[in-house]
Amino acid sequence: MDAITQKFAGALKILRTERNLTQEELAQRSGVDYKYLQKLEGQKPSSPTLSTLEKLATGLDIPLAELIQNIQAHDCPLAKMKEI
């Protein structure tokens, strides 16, 4: 797994929990499959497509650019992600 994918997993989880959304709620709001969302936030996340990033940004009610900025801003090692 590369560093950017790991950072994305942590940033997504932080953004979701800051908005008091469950994975199920974000999946429904964004139109992303719940199991895929679990995988994106998991310990071995996959790399999302640009289309998926756009859907997640919509579900989080933020612009796509803000989602990408949050990915770049969060340095989320696995230990910190487990705390969330």
N, C-alpha and C positions, 0 to 999 in steps of 0.2 A: 504494500500500500504506500502511495506517495504522500508527502507532507501536505500538499494542498487538499487532498481528499480527506485526510485526517482533520485538518483545520476546518473544512467544510462541515464535517459531521458534528464537531463541537459547536461551531457557530450556529448551525441550524437548531441544535437542541437548546442552546441558550436563547436564541430568538423566540423559539416556540414557547419555552417555559416562562420567559419574560411577559408573554402575552396570555399566560394562563391557559394555554391550549394543550389538550392531550394530543397524542399522535393520531388518534382516530378523528378528532376534530379538524386538525390541520389537513389530514388526508381528504376529508370530505370537502373542506373549503377550497382546497387547491386542485382537486380532481386527480390526485396522485394516489395510486394504490397503497393501502395501509401497510401491507407487507413490504412493499418497496421503500416506503418511508422508514419503517423499522430498520431496514438494511442500510439506508442512507445515514441513519444516526448511530448505527451499531459499531462494534469494535473492528469490524472488517468492512467498512463502507465501500460501496461502489461509486464510480464517478458519474454524476448526473449529467444529462445533456442540457444544452442551453434552454430547450423547451421545458424541461423539468424545472430548471432554476426559475424560469418565468412563472410557471404555475405555482411554485412554492412562494415566490415573492407576492403573488396575488393572494394566496391563502394567508400570508402573514400581514397583508395589507400594507406592503411597503414597495417602493420602486425596485426594479431589478438591480439598478446601480447600487442601492443601499444594501441589498443582500450581498452583493459582491464585495462592497467595502467592508461589511461585517466579517466576511470570510477572511479578508486580508488583515483585518484588525485583531481578530481573535487568534491567540496562540494557545490552543487547547490540547494539552497533552492528555493522554488517556486517563491518567489519574484524576485530573480535574473534571473530565467528562463524567466519570463515575460518581462524583459528588452531586451532580445535578439530577 
